[in-house]
C-alpha cells in the first residue's frame, strides 16, 4: 500500500471541524466515560488523516477526494 495523498482540501476542513466539535464537547463536559474515549480516539484518527492527507480507508477502497493539478486546468 502506497501512502499517496488521497484526502482533498474540503475533506480536510470537514475533518478538522469534526475534531474541533468533539474536543469542544469533551472540554465542556458533554462527553464522559466510554463515549468520551471512543470519540476522542476517533478525533485523533481524523486529525492524523487531516495532517497527512492520507486516509487508509480511502486507500483500501481505491477512492480519493483530492484533485490533482491537471484536473484543475481543464
PQR file of N, CA, C, O and H, with PARSE charges and radii, in Angstrom:
ATOM      1  N   UNK A   1       0.845  -1.173   0.000 -0.4000 1.5000
ATOM      2  CA  UNK A   1       0.000   0.000   0.000 -0.0000 2.0000
ATOM      3  C   UNK A   1       0.892   1.239   0.000  0.5500 1.7000
ATOM      4  O   UNK A   1       1.758   1.398   0.861 -0.5500 1.4000
ATOM      5  N   UNK A   2       0.669   2.099  -0.965 -0.4000 1.5000
ATOM      6  CA  UNK A   2       1.456   3.322  -1.025 -0.0000 2.0000
ATOM      7  C   UNK A   2       0.732   4.436  -0.262  0.5500 1.7000
ATOM      8  O   UNK A   2      -0.495   4.456  -0.169 -0.5500 1.4000
ATOM      9  H   UNK A   2      -0.035   1.971  -1.664  0.4000 1.0000
ATOM     10  N   UNK A   3       1.512   5.338   0.267 -0.4000 1.5000
ATOM     11  CA  UNK A   3       0.943   6.421   1.051 -0.0000 2.0000
ATOM     12  C   UNK A   3       0.841   7.691   0.206  0.5500 1.7000
ATOM     13  O   UNK A   3       1.435   8.718   0.535 -0.5500 1.4000
ATOM     14  H   UNK A   3       2.509   5.322   0.192  0.4000 1.0000
ATOM     15  N   UNK A   4       0.087   7.607  -0.880 -0.4000 1.5000
ATOM     16  CA  UNK A   4      -0.147   8.784  -1.703 -0.0000 2.0000
ATOM     17  C   UNK A   4      -1.309   9.567  -1.114  0.5500 1.7000
ATOM     18  O   UNK A   4      -2.229   8.988  -0.536 -0.5500 1.4000
ATOM     19  H   UNK A   4      -0.395   6.773  -1.147  0.4000 1.0000
ATOM     20  N   UNK A   5      -1.264  10.850  -1.259 -0.4000 1.5000
ATOM     21  CA  UNK A   5      -2.315  11.698  -0.694 -0.0000 2.0000
ATOM     22  C   UNK A   5      -3.641  11.411  -1.376  0.5500 1.7000
ATOM     23  O   UNK A   5      -3.720  11.387  -2.605 -0.5500 1.4000
ATOM     24  H   UNK A   5      -0.517  11.320  -1.729  0.4000 1.0000
ATOM     25  N   UNK A   6      -4.672  11.197  -0.590 -0.4000 1.5000
ATOM     26  CA  UNK A   6      -5.986  10.900  -1.145 -0.0000 2.0000
ATOM     27  C   UNK A   6      -7.113  11.671  -0.454  0.5500 1.7000
ATOM     28  O   UNK A   6      -8.288  11.376  -0.673 -0.5500 1.4000
ATOM     29  H   UNK A   6      -4.608  11.217   0.408  0.4000 1.0000
ATOM     30  N   UNK A   7      -6.767  12.648   0.369 -0.4000 1.5000
ATOM     31  CA  UNK A   7      -7.759  13.465   1.070 -0.0000 2.0000
ATOM     32  C   UNK A   7      -7.668  14.889   0.530  0.5500 1.7000
ATOM     33  O   UNK A   7      -6.613  15.518   0.606 -0.5500 1.4000
ATOM     34  H   UNK A   7      -5.813  12.888   0.547  0.4000 1.0000
ATOM     35  N   UNK A   8      -8.758  15.389  -0.006 -0.4000 1.5000
ATOM     36  CA  UNK A   8      -8.789  16.717  -0.578 -0.0000 2.0000
ATOM     37  C   UNK A   8      -8.918  17.811   0.468  0.5500 1.7000
ATOM     38  O   UNK A   8      -9.103  17.540   1.655 -0.5500 1.4000
ATOM     39  H   UNK A   8      -9.616  14.878  -0.068  0.4000 1.0000
ATOM     40  N   UNK A   9      -8.818  19.060   0.006 -0.4000 1.5000
ATOM     41  CA  UNK A   9      -8.840  20.213   0.894 -0.0000 2.0000
ATOM     42  C   UNK A   9     -10.163  20.328   1.642  0.5500 1.7000
ATOM     43  O   UNK A   9     -10.169  20.532   2.856 -0.5500 1.4000
ATOM     44  H   UNK A   9      -8.669  19.281  -0.958  0.4000 1.0000
ATOM     45  N   UNK A  10     -11.275  20.201   0.941 -0.4000 1.5000
ATOM     46  CA  UNK A  10     -12.589  20.314   1.587 -0.0000 2.0000
ATOM     47  C   UNK A  10     -12.773  19.179   2.595  0.5500 1.7000
ATOM     48  O   UNK A  10     -13.317  19.393   3.678 -0.5500 1.4000
ATOM     49  H   UNK A  10     -11.271  20.036  -0.046  0.4000 1.0000
ATOM     50  N   UNK A  11     -12.329  17.998   2.249 -0.4000 1.5000
ATOM     51  CA  UNK A  11     -12.399  16.856   3.154 -0.0000 2.0000
ATOM     52  C   UNK A  11     -11.572  17.113   4.413  0.5500 1.7000
ATOM     53  O   UNK A  11     -11.993  16.745   5.510 -0.5500 1.4000
ATOM     54  H   UNK A  11     -11.887  17.824   1.369  0.4000 1.0000
ATOM     55  N   UNK A  12     -10.415  17.732   4.274 -0.4000 1.5000
ATOM     56  CA  UNK A  12      -9.583  18.071   5.429 -0.0000 2.0000
ATOM     57  C   UNK A  12     -10.278  19.084   6.329  0.5500 1.7000
ATOM     58  O   UNK A  12     -10.229  18.965   7.554 -0.5500 1.4000
ATOM     59  H   UNK A  12     -10.073  18.031   3.383  0.4000 1.0000
ATOM     60  N   UNK A  13     -10.920  20.071   5.734 -0.4000 1.5000
ATOM     61  CA  UNK A  13     -11.625  21.088   6.512 -0.0000 2.0000
ATOM     62  C   UNK A  13     -12.774  20.456   7.300  0.5500 1.7000
ATOM     63  O   UNK A  13     -12.957  20.763   8.478 -0.5500 1.4000
ATOM     64  H   UNK A  13     -10.960  20.168   4.740  0.4000 1.0000
ATOM     65  N   UNK A  14     -13.547  19.580   6.662 -0.4000 1.5000
ATOM     66  CA  UNK A  14     -14.664  18.911   7.336 -0.0000 2.0000
ATOM     67  C   UNK A  14     -14.153  18.060   8.495  0.5500 1.7000
ATOM     68  O   UNK A  14     -14.740  18.063   9.578 -0.5500 1.4000
ATOM     69  H   UNK A  14     -13.398  19.331   5.705  0.4000 1.0000
ATOM     70  N   UNK A  15     -13.056  17.330   8.266 -0.4000 1.5000
ATOM     71  CA  UNK A  15     -12.481  16.506   9.332 -0.0000 2.0000
ATOM     72  C   UNK A  15     -12.007  17.374  10.499  0.5500 1.7000
ATOM     73  O   UNK A  15     -12.208  17.018  11.660 -0.5500 1.4000
ATOM     74  H   UNK A  15     -12.580  17.328   7.387  0.4000 1.0000
ATOM     75  N   UNK A  16     -11.380  18.507  10.194 -0.4000 1.5000
ATOM     76  CA  UNK A  16     -10.905  19.403  11.244 -0.0000 2.0000
ATOM     77  C   UNK A  16     -12.069  19.976  12.046  0.5500 1.7000
ATOM     78  O   UNK A  16     -11.970  20.109  13.266 -0.5500 1.4000
ATOM     79  H   UNK A  16     -11.216  18.797   9.250  0.4000 1.0000
ATOM     80  N   UNK A  17     -13.166  20.315  11.379 -0.4000 1.5000
ATOM     81  CA  UNK A  17     -14.342  20.831  12.088 -0.0000 2.0000
ATOM     82  C   UNK A  17     -14.954  19.777  13.004  0.5500 1.7000
ATOM     83  O   UNK A  17     -15.416  20.095  14.100 -0.5500 1.4000
ATOM     84  H   UNK A  17     -13.246  20.206  10.388  0.4000 1.0000
ATOM     85  N   UNK A  18     -14.958  18.527  12.558 -0.4000 1.5000
ATOM     86  CA  UNK A  18     -15.468  17.447  13.414 -0.0000 2.0000
ATOM     87  C   UNK A  18     -14.583  17.291  14.644  0.5500 1.7000
ATOM     88  O   UNK A  18     -15.081  17.098  15.753 -0.5500 1.4000
ATOM     89  H   UNK A  18     -14.583  18.269  11.668  0.4000 1.0000
ATOM     90  N   UNK A  19     -13.268  17.374  14.446 -0.4000 1.5000
ATOM     91  CA  UNK A  19     -12.329  17.269  15.576 -0.0000 2.0000
ATOM     92  C   UNK A  19     -12.553  18.406  16.562  0.5500 1.7000
ATOM     93  O   UNK A  19     -12.554  18.184  17.773 -0.5500 1.4000
ATOM     94  H   UNK A  19     -12.864  17.531  13.545  0.4000 1.0000
ATOM     95  N   UNK A  20     -12.742  19.616  16.057 -0.4000 1.5000
ATOM     96  CA  UNK A  20     -12.983  20.770  16.926 -0.0000 2.0000
ATOM     97  C   UNK A  20     -14.264  20.570  17.727  0.5500 1.7000
ATOM     98  O   UNK A  20     -14.306  20.878  18.918 -0.5500 1.4000
ATOM     99  H   UNK A  20     -12.740  19.796  15.074  0.4000 1.0000
ATOM    100  N   UNK A  21     -15.312  20.054  17.079 -0.4000 1.5000
ATOM    101  CA  UNK A  21     -16.569  19.796  17.781 -0.0000 2.0000
ATOM    102  C   UNK A  21     -16.408  18.757  18.887  0.5500 1.7000
ATOM    103  O   UNK A  21     -16.932  18.935  19.987 -0.5500 1.4000
ATOM    104  H   UNK A  21     -15.278  19.803  16.112  0.4000 1.0000
ATOM    105  N   UNK A  22     -15.691  17.682  18.603 -0.4000 1.5000
ATOM    106  CA  UNK A  22     -15.503  16.627  19.601 -0.0000 2.0000
ATOM    107  C   UNK A  22     -14.684  17.145  20.781  0.5500 1.7000
ATOM    108  O   UNK A  22     -15.012  16.871  21.935 -0.5500 1.4000
ATOM    109  H   UNK A  22     -15.265  17.538  17.710  0.4000 1.0000
ATOM    110  N   UNK A  23     -13.625  17.889  20.495 -0.4000 1.5000
ATOM    111  CA  UNK A  23     -12.788  18.432  21.573 -0.0000 2.0000
ATOM    112  C   UNK A  23     -13.581  19.433  22.408  0.5500 1.7000
ATOM    113  O   UNK A  23     -13.477  19.435  23.635 -0.5500 1.4000
ATOM    114  H   UNK A  23     -13.358  18.112  19.557  0.4000 1.0000
ATOM    115  N   UNK A  24     -14.366  20.277  21.756 -0.4000 1.5000
ATOM    116  CA  UNK A  24     -15.185  21.246  22.497 -0.0000 2.0000
ATOM    117  C   UNK A  24     -16.210  20.539  23.379  0.5500 1.7000
ATOM    118  O   UNK A  24     -16.416  20.931  24.528 -0.5500 1.4000
ATOM    119  H   UNK A  24     -14.450  20.275  20.760  0.4000 1.0000
ATOM    120  N   UNK A  25     -16.851  19.502  22.848 -0.4000 1.5000
ATOM    121  CA  UNK A  25     -17.834  18.751  23.649 -0.0000 2.0000
ATOM    122  C   UNK A  25     -17.159  18.081  24.839  0.5500 1.7000
ATOM    123  O   UNK A  25     -17.731  18.027  25.928 -0.5500 1.4000
ATOM    124  H   UNK A  25     -16.683  19.183  21.915  0.4000 1.0000
ATOM    125  N   UNK A  26     -15.948  17.572  24.639 -0.4000 1.5000
ATOM    126  CA  UNK A  26     -15.226  16.933  25.748 -0.0000 2.0000
ATOM    127  C   UNK A  26     -14.844  17.958  26.809  0.5500 1.7000
ATOM    128  O   UNK A  26     -15.021  17.715  28.002 -0.5500 1.4000
ATOM    129  H   UNK A  26     -15.484  17.617  23.755  0.4000 1.0000
ATOM    130  N   UNK A  27     -14.318  19.104  26.375 -0.4000 1.5000
ATOM    131  CA  UNK A  27     -13.886  20.127  27.331 -0.0000 2.0000
ATOM    132  C   UNK A  27     -15.049  20.767  28.078  0.5500 1.7000
ATOM    133  O   UNK A  27     -14.887  21.201  29.219 -0.5500 1.4000
ATOM    134  H   UNK A  27     -14.174  19.301  25.406  0.4000 1.0000
ATOM    135  N   UNK A  28     -16.213  20.830  27.453 -0.4000 1.5000
ATOM    136  CA  UNK A  28     -17.382  21.410  28.100 -0.0000 2.0000
ATOM    137  C   UNK A  28     -18.104  20.409  28.984  0.5500 1.7000
ATOM    138  O   UNK A  28     -19.062  20.766  29.670 -0.5500 1.4000
ATOM    139  H   UNK A  28     -16.346  20.477  26.527  0.4000 1.0000
ATOM    140  N   UNK A  29     -17.654  19.149  28.977 -0.4000 1.5000
ATOM    141  CA  UNK A  29     -18.227  18.160  29.870 -0.0000 2.0000
ATOM    142  C   UNK A  29     -19.403  17.390  29.322  0.5500 1.7000
ATOM    143  O   UNK A  29     -20.065  16.671  30.071 -0.5500 1.4000
ATOM    144  H   UNK A  29     -16.876  18.859  28.419  0.4000 1.0000
ATOM    145  N   UNK A  30     -19.687  17.516  28.031 -0.4000 1.5000
ATOM    146  CA  UNK A  30     -20.801  16.778  27.446 -0.0000 2.0000
ATOM    147  C   UNK A  30     -20.467  15.314  27.211  0.5500 1.7000
ATOM    148  O   UNK A  30     -21.367  14.482  27.091 -0.5500 1.4000
ATOM    149  H   UNK A  30     -19.149  18.100  27.423  0.4000 1.0000
ATOM    150  N   UNK A  31     -19.186  14.994  27.145 -0.4000 1.5000
ATOM    151  CA  UNK A  31     -18.746  13.617  26.918 -0.0000 2.0000
ATOM    152  C   UNK A  31     -18.055  13.101  28.166  0.5500 1.7000
ATOM    153  O   UNK A  31     -17.252  13.799  28.784 -0.5500 1.4000
ATOM    154  H   UNK A  31     -18.455  15.670  27.242  0.4000 1.0000
ATOM    155  N   UNK A  32     -18.377  11.877  28.522 -0.4000 1.5000
ATOM    156  CA  UNK A  32     -17.696  11.256  29.647 -0.0000 2.0000
ATOM    157  C   UNK A  32     -17.742   9.753  29.464  0.5500 1.7000
ATOM    158  O   UNK A  32     -18.558   9.238  28.700 -0.5500 1.4000
ATOM    159  H   UNK A  32     -19.030  11.310  28.019  0.4000 1.0000
ATOM    160  N   UNK A  33     -16.885   9.064  30.149 -0.4000 1.5000
ATOM    161  CA  UNK A  33     -16.860   7.614  30.112 -0.0000 2.0000
ATOM    162  C   UNK A  33     -16.417   7.054  28.781  0.5500 1.7000
ATOM    163  O   UNK A  33     -15.510   7.576  28.133 -0.5500 1.4000
ATOM    164  H   UNK A  33     -16.222   9.482  30.770  0.4000 1.0000
ATOM    165  N   UNK A  34     -17.084   5.969  28.382 -0.4000 1.5000
ATOM    166  CA  UNK A  34     -16.703   5.283  27.153 -0.0000 2.0000
ATOM    167  C   UNK A  34     -16.936   6.135  25.919  0.5500 1.7000
ATOM    168  O   UNK A  34     -16.144   6.079  24.978 -0.5500 1.4000
ATOM    169  H   UNK A  34     -17.821   5.546  28.908  0.4000 1.0000
ATOM    170  N   UNK A  35     -18.013   6.929  25.900 -0.4000 1.5000
ATOM    171  CA  UNK A  35     -18.285   7.768  24.732 -0.0000 2.0000
ATOM    172  C   UNK A  35     -17.173   8.787  24.532  0.5500 1.7000
ATOM    173  O   UNK A  35     -16.802   9.081  23.396 -0.5500 1.4000
ATOM    174  H   UNK A  35     -18.656   6.974  26.664  0.4000 1.0000
ATOM    175  N   UNK A  36     -16.642   9.324  25.613 -0.4000 1.5000
ATOM    176  CA  UNK A  36     -15.530  10.269  25.509 -0.0000 2.0000
ATOM    177  C   UNK A  36     -14.300   9.569  24.935  0.5500 1.7000
ATOM    178  O   UNK A  36     -13.638  10.105  24.046 -0.5500 1.4000
ATOM    179  H   UNK A  36     -16.943   9.085  26.536  0.4000 1.0000
ATOM    180  N   UNK A  37     -13.996   8.382  25.437 -0.4000 1.5000
ATOM    181  CA  UNK A  37     -12.842   7.635  24.944 -0.0000 2.0000
ATOM    182  C   UNK A  37     -12.991   7.308  23.460  0.5500 1.7000
ATOM    183  O   UNK A  37     -12.049   7.481  22.687 -0.5500 1.4000
ATOM    184  H   UNK A  37     -14.535   7.947  26.159  0.4000 1.0000
ATOM    185  N   UNK A  38     -14.168   6.837  23.064 -0.4000 1.5000
ATOM    186  CA  UNK A  38     -14.396   6.448  21.673 -0.0000 2.0000
ATOM    187  C   UNK A  38     -14.328   7.652  20.733  0.5500 1.7000
ATOM    188  O   UNK A  38     -13.688   7.583  19.684 -0.5500 1.4000
ATOM    189  H   UNK A  38     -14.933   6.696  23.692  0.4000 1.0000
ATOM    190  N   UNK A  39     -14.975   8.739  21.098 -0.4000 1.5000
ATOM    191  CA  UNK A  39     -14.992   9.906  20.215 -0.0000 2.0000
ATOM    192  C   UNK A  39     -13.651  10.619  20.161  0.5500 1.7000
ATOM    193  O   UNK A  39     -13.274  11.129  19.106 -0.5500 1.4000
ATOM    194  H   UNK A  39     -15.496   8.795  21.950  0.4000 1.0000
ATOM    195  N   UNK A  40     -12.924  10.668  21.268 -0.4000 1.5000
ATOM    196  CA  UNK A  40     -11.601  11.284  21.250 -0.0000 2.0000
ATOM    197  C   UNK A  40     -10.637  10.418  20.441  0.5500 1.7000
ATOM    198  O   UNK A  40      -9.778  10.954  19.741 -0.5500 1.4000
ATOM    199  H   UNK A  40     -13.230  10.253  22.125  0.4000 1.0000
ATOM    200  N   UNK A  41     -10.758   9.111  20.520 -0.4000 1.5000
ATOM    201  CA  UNK A  41      -9.933   8.222  19.691 -0.0000 2.0000
ATOM    202  C   UNK A  41     -10.249   8.432  18.211  0.5500 1.7000
ATOM    203  O   UNK A  41      -9.342   8.482  17.380 -0.5500 1.4000
ATOM    204  H   UNK A  41     -11.456   8.676  21.088  0.4000 1.0000
ATOM    205  N   UNK A  42     -11.520   8.553  17.887 -0.4000 1.5000
ATOM    206  CA  UNK A  42     -11.941   8.823  16.516 -0.0000 2.0000
ATOM    207  C   UNK A  42     -11.408  10.180  16.059  0.5500 1.7000
ATOM    208  O   UNK A  42     -10.967  10.315  14.917 -0.5500 1.4000
ATOM    209  H   UNK A  42     -12.257   8.513  18.562  0.4000 1.0000
ATOM    210  N   UNK A  43     -11.443  11.176  16.928 -0.4000 1.5000
ATOM    211  CA  UNK A  43     -10.939  12.508  16.586 -0.0000 2.0000
ATOM    212  C   UNK A  43      -9.431  12.472  16.334  0.5500 1.7000
ATOM    213  O   UNK A  43      -8.937  13.162  15.442 -0.5500 1.4000
ATOM    214  H   UNK A  43     -11.801  11.066  17.855  0.4000 1.0000
ATOM    215  N   UNK A  44      -8.704  11.681  17.106 -0.4000 1.5000
ATOM    216  CA  UNK A  44      -7.260  11.541  16.872 -0.0000 2.0000
ATOM    217  C   UNK A  44      -6.968  10.934  15.504  0.5500 1.7000
ATOM    218  O   UNK A  44      -6.042  11.360  14.814 -0.5500 1.4000
ATOM    219  H   UNK A  44      -9.105  11.121  17.831  0.4000 1.0000
ATOM    220  N   UNK A  45      -7.758   9.940  15.118 -0.4000 1.5000
ATOM    221  CA  UNK A  45      -7.583   9.343  13.792 -0.0000 2.0000
ATOM    222  C   UNK A  45      -7.919  10.354  12.698  0.5500 1.7000
ATOM    223  O   UNK A  45      -7.238  10.413  11.674 -0.5500 1.4000
ATOM    224  H   UNK A  45      -8.510   9.593  15.679  0.4000 1.0000
ATOM    225  N   UNK A  46      -8.960  11.141  12.911 -0.4000 1.5000
ATOM    226  CA  UNK A  46      -9.325  12.162  11.919 -0.0000 2.0000
ATOM    227  C   UNK A  46      -8.257  13.235  11.782  0.5500 1.7000
ATOM    228  O   UNK A  46      -7.934  13.653  10.670 -0.5500 1.4000
ATOM    229  H   UNK A  46      -9.513  11.093  13.742  0.4000 1.0000
ATOM    230  N   UNK A  47      -7.707  13.685  12.905 -0.4000 1.5000
ATOM    231  CA  UNK A  47      -6.688  14.734  12.830 -0.0000 2.0000
ATOM    232  C   UNK A  47      -5.407  14.200  12.185  0.5500 1.7000
ATOM    233  O   UNK A  47      -4.709  14.935  11.488 -0.5500 1.4000
ATOM    234  H   UNK A  47      -7.969  13.345  13.809  0.4000 1.0000
ATOM    235  N   UNK A  48      -5.102  12.929  12.417 -0.4000 1.5000
ATOM    236  CA  UNK A  48      -3.932  12.332  11.767 -0.0000 2.0000
ATOM    237  C   UNK A  48      -4.122  12.263  10.252  0.5500 1.7000
ATOM    238  O   UNK A  48      -3.201  12.564   9.493 -0.5500 1.4000
ATOM    239  H   UNK A  48      -5.669  12.332  12.984  0.4000 1.0000
ATOM    240  N   UNK A  49      -5.316  11.867   9.817 -0.4000 1.5000
ATOM    241  CA  UNK A  49      -5.566  11.815   8.376 -0.0000 2.0000
ATOM    242  C   UNK A  49      -5.676  13.218   7.782  0.5500 1.7000
ATOM    243  O   UNK A  49      -5.392  13.414   6.601 -0.5500 1.4000
ATOM    244  H   UNK A  49      -6.064  11.623  10.434  0.4000 1.0000
ATOM    245  N   UNK A  50      -6.079  14.177   8.579 -0.4000 1.5000
ATOM    246  CA  UNK A  50      -6.153  15.568   8.121 -0.0000 2.0000
ATOM    247  C   UNK A  50      -4.752  16.140   7.918  0.5500 1.7000
ATOM    248  O   UNK A  50      -4.497  16.829   6.930 -0.5500 1.4000
ATOM    249  H   UNK A  50      -6.310  14.018   9.539  0.4000 1.0000
ATOM    250  N   UNK A  51      -3.856  15.859   8.839 -0.4000 1.5000
ATOM    251  CA  UNK A  51      -2.491  16.393   8.753 -0.0000 2.0000
ATOM    252  C   UNK A  51      -1.705  15.729   7.629  0.5500 1.7000
ATOM    253  O   UNK A  51      -0.986  16.403   6.892 -0.5500 1.4000
ATOM    254  H   UNK A  51      -4.063  15.300   9.642  0.4000 1.0000
ATOM    255  N   UNK A  52      -1.837  14.413   7.495 -0.4000 1.5000
ATOM    256  CA  UNK A  52      -1.058  13.694   6.498 -0.0000 2.0000
ATOM    257  C   UNK A  52      -1.716  13.666   5.127  0.5500 1.7000
ATOM    258  O   UNK A  52      -1.064  13.310   4.146 -0.5500 1.4000
ATOM    259  H   UNK A  52      -2.421  13.866   8.094  0.4000 1.0000
ATOM    260  N   UNK A  53      -2.990  14.031   5.033 -0.4000 1.5000
ATOM    261  CA  UNK A  53      -3.767  13.997   3.787 -0.0000 2.0000
ATOM    262  C   UNK A  53      -3.843  12.582   3.230  0.5500 1.7000
ATOM    263  O   UNK A  53      -3.941  12.392   2.018 -0.5500 1.4000
ATOM    264  H   UNK A  53      -3.520  14.320   5.830  0.4000 1.0000
ATOM    265  N   UNK A  54      -3.799  11.592   4.113 -0.4000 1.5000
ATOM    266  CA  UNK A  54      -3.905  10.191   3.718 -0.0000 2.0000
ATOM    267  C   UNK A  54      -4.917   9.492   4.612  0.5500 1.7000
ATOM    268  O   UNK A  54      -4.833   9.564   5.838 -0.5500 1.4000
ATOM    269  H   UNK A  54      -3.719  11.746   5.098  0.4000 1.0000
ATOM    270  N   UNK A  55      -5.869   8.818   3.993 -0.4000 1.5000
ATOM    271  CA  UNK A  55      -6.876   8.063   4.730 -0.0000 2.0000
ATOM    272  C   UNK A  55      -6.747   6.590   4.345  0.5500 1.7000
ATOM    273  O   UNK A  55      -6.946   6.240   3.182 -0.5500 1.4000
ATOM    274  H   UNK A  55      -5.938   8.759   2.997  0.4000 1.0000
ATOM    275  N   UNK A  56      -6.417   5.722   5.306 -0.4000 1.5000
ATOM    276  CA  UNK A  56      -6.277   4.297   4.987 -0.0000 2.0000
ATOM    277  C   UNK A  56      -7.571   3.674   4.439  0.5500 1.7000
ATOM    278  O   UNK A  56      -7.511   2.795   3.580 -0.5500 1.4000
ATOM    279  H   UNK A  56      -6.255   6.006   6.251  0.4000 1.0000
ATOM    280  N   UNK A  57      -8.722   4.113   4.919 -0.4000 1.5000
ATOM    281  CA  UNK A  57      -9.992   3.574   4.412 -0.0000 2.0000
ATOM    282  C   UNK A  57     -10.183   3.948   2.941  0.5500 1.7000
ATOM    283  O   UNK A  57     -10.644   3.128   2.147 -0.5500 1.4000
ATOM    284  H   UNK A  57      -8.770   4.828   5.617  0.4000 1.0000
ATOM    285  N   UNK A  58      -9.829   5.181   2.578 -0.4000 1.5000
ATOM    286  CA  UNK A  58      -9.911   5.592   1.181 -0.0000 2.0000
ATOM    287  C   UNK A  58      -8.955   4.766   0.327  0.5500 1.7000
ATOM    288  O   UNK A  58      -9.309   4.362  -0.780 -0.5500 1.4000
ATOM    289  H   UNK A  58      -9.454   5.846   3.224  0.4000 1.0000
ATOM    290  N   UNK A  59      -7.751   4.513   0.828 -0.4000 1.5000
ATOM    291  CA  UNK A  59      -6.778   3.723   0.079 -0.0000 2.0000
ATOM    292  C   UNK A  59      -7.275   2.295  -0.116  0.5500 1.7000
ATOM    293  O   UNK A  59      -7.090   1.714  -1.185 -0.5500 1.4000
ATOM    294  H   UNK A  59      -7.464   4.842   1.727  0.4000 1.0000
ATOM    295  N   UNK A  60      -7.901   1.733   0.904 -0.4000 1.5000
ATOM    296  CA  UNK A  60      -8.434   0.374   0.806 -0.0000 2.0000
ATOM    297  C   UNK A  60      -9.520   0.286  -0.267  0.5500 1.7000
ATOM    298  O   UNK A  60      -9.608  -0.708  -0.988 -0.5500 1.4000
ATOM    299  H   UNK A  60      -8.052   2.205   1.772  0.4000 1.0000
ATOM    300  N   UNK A  61     -10.348   1.334  -0.367 -0.4000 1.5000
ATOM    301  CA  UNK A  61     -11.434   1.351  -1.342 -0.0000 2.0000
ATOM    302  C   UNK A  61     -11.014   1.946  -2.683  0.5500 1.7000
ATOM    303  O   UNK A  61     -11.828   2.054  -3.601 -0.5500 1.4000
ATOM    304  H   UNK A  61     -10.276   2.141   0.219  0.4000 1.0000
ATOM    305  N   UNK A  62      -9.735   2.333  -2.795 -0.4000 1.5000
ATOM    306  CA  UNK A  62      -9.210   2.961  -4.022 -0.0000 2.0000
ATOM    307  C   UNK A  62     -10.033   4.197  -4.385  0.5500 1.7000
ATOM    308  O   UNK A  62     -10.480   4.349  -5.522 -0.5500 1.4000
ATOM    309  H   UNK A  62      -9.074   2.245  -2.050  0.4000 1.0000
ATOM    310  N   UNK A  63     -10.222   5.076  -3.400 -0.4000 1.5000
ATOM    311  CA  UNK A  63     -11.052   6.266  -3.519 -0.0000 2.0000
ATOM    312  C   UNK A  63     -10.214   7.476  -3.157  0.5500 1.7000
ATOM    313  O   UNK A  63      -9.316   7.376  -2.320 -0.5500 1.4000
ATOM    314  H   UNK A  63      -9.858   4.953  -2.477  0.4000 1.0000
ATOM    315  N   UNK A  64     -10.488   8.613  -3.769 -0.4000 1.5000
ATOM    316  CA  UNK A  64      -9.787   9.843  -3.431 -0.0000 2.0000
ATOM    317  C   UNK A  64     -10.734  11.030  -3.535  0.5500 1.7000
ATOM    318  O   UNK A  64     -11.650  11.032  -4.357 -0.5500 1.4000
ATOM    319  H   UNK A  64     -11.218   8.695  -4.448  0.4000 1.0000
ATOM    320  N   UNK A  65     -10.511  12.037  -2.702 -0.4000 1.5000
ATOM    321  CA  UNK A  65     -11.246  13.294  -2.809 -0.0000 2.0000
ATOM    322  C   UNK A  65     -10.298  14.415  -3.217  0.5500 1.7000
ATOM    323  O   UNK A  65     -10.696  15.577  -3.287 -0.5500 1.4000
ATOM    324  H   UNK A  65      -9.766  12.036  -2.034  0.4000 1.0000
ATOM    325  N   UNK A  66      -9.062  14.068  -3.481 -0.4000 1.5000
ATOM    326  CA  UNK A  66      -8.044  15.048  -3.839 -0.0000 2.0000
ATOM    327  C   UNK A  66      -8.045  15.268  -5.351  0.5500 1.7000
ATOM    328  O   UNK A  66      -8.041  14.318  -6.133 -0.5500 1.4000
ATOM    329  H   UNK A  66      -8.739  13.123  -3.424  0.4000 1.0000
ATOM    330  N   UNK A  67      -8.050  16.533  -5.740 -0.4000 1.5000
ATOM    331  CA  UNK A  67      -7.964  16.879  -7.152 -0.0000 2.0000
ATOM    332  C   UNK A  67      -6.517  17.200  -7.489  0.5500 1.7000
ATOM    333  O   UNK A  67      -5.857  17.966  -6.787 -0.5500 1.4000
ATOM    334  H   UNK A  67      -8.053  17.306  -5.105  0.4000 1.0000
ATOM    335  N   UNK A  68      -6.045  16.620  -8.543 -0.4000 1.5000
ATOM    336  CA  UNK A  68      -4.682  16.892  -8.980 -0.0000 2.0000
ATOM    337  C   UNK A  68      -4.640  18.189  -9.788  0.5500 1.7000
ATOM    338  O   UNK A  68      -5.675  18.673 -10.249 -0.5500 1.4000
ATOM    339  H   UNK A  68      -6.581  15.998  -9.113  0.4000 1.0000
ATOM    340  N   UNK A  69      -3.474  18.733  -9.952 -0.4000 1.5000
ATOM    341  CA  UNK A  69      -3.289  19.989 -10.656 -0.0000 2.0000
ATOM    342  C   UNK A  69      -3.805  19.891 -12.095  0.5500 1.7000
ATOM    343  O   UNK A  69      -4.373  20.854 -12.610 -0.5500 1.4000
ATOM    344  H   UNK A  69      -2.634  18.340  -9.578  0.4000 1.0000
ATOM    345  N   UNK A  70      -3.616  18.748 -12.745 -0.4000 1.5000
ATOM    346  CA  UNK A  70      -4.067  18.587 -14.125 -0.0000 2.0000
ATOM    347  C   UNK A  70      -5.581  18.652 -14.224  0.5500 1.7000
ATOM    348  O   UNK A  70      -6.110  19.148 -15.219 -0.5500 1.4000
ATOM    349  H   UNK A  70      -3.155  17.965 -12.326  0.4000 1.0000
ATOM    350  N   UNK A  71      -6.294  18.159 -13.211 -0.4000 1.5000
ATOM    351  CA  UNK A  71      -7.747  18.201 -13.236 -0.0000 2.0000
ATOM    352  C   UNK A  71      -8.259  19.632 -13.116  0.5500 1.7000
ATOM    353  O   UNK A  71      -9.304  19.958 -13.680 -0.5500 1.4000
ATOM    354  H   UNK A  71      -5.865  17.756 -12.403  0.4000 1.0000
ATOM    355  N   UNK A  72      -7.550  20.484 -12.397 -0.4000 1.5000
ATOM    356  CA  UNK A  72      -7.992  21.875 -12.226 -0.0000 2.0000
ATOM    357  C   UNK A  72      -7.745  22.710 -13.458  0.5500 1.7000
ATOM    358  O   UNK A  72      -8.388  23.746 -13.632 -0.5500 1.4000
ATOM    359  H   UNK A  72      -6.701  20.219 -11.939  0.4000 1.0000
ATOM    360  N   UNK A  73      -6.829  22.295 -14.327 -0.4000 1.5000
ATOM    361  CA  UNK A  73      -6.511  23.073 -15.517 -0.0000 2.0000
ATOM    362  C   UNK A  73      -7.552  22.905 -16.597  0.5500 1.7000
ATOM    363  O   UNK A  73      -7.625  23.749 -17.490 -0.5500 1.4000
ATOM    364  H   UNK A  73      -6.307  21.453 -14.186  0.4000 1.0000
ATOM    365  N   UNK A  74      -8.358  21.866 -16.567 -0.4000 1.5000
ATOM    366  CA  UNK A  74      -9.326  21.608 -17.633 -0.0000 2.0000
ATOM    367  C   UNK A  74     -10.495  22.514 -17.561  0.5500 1.7000
ATOM    368  O   UNK A  74     -11.400  22.421 -18.391 -0.5500 1.4000
ATOM    369  H   UNK A  74      -8.298  21.181 -15.842  0.4000 1.0000
TER
END
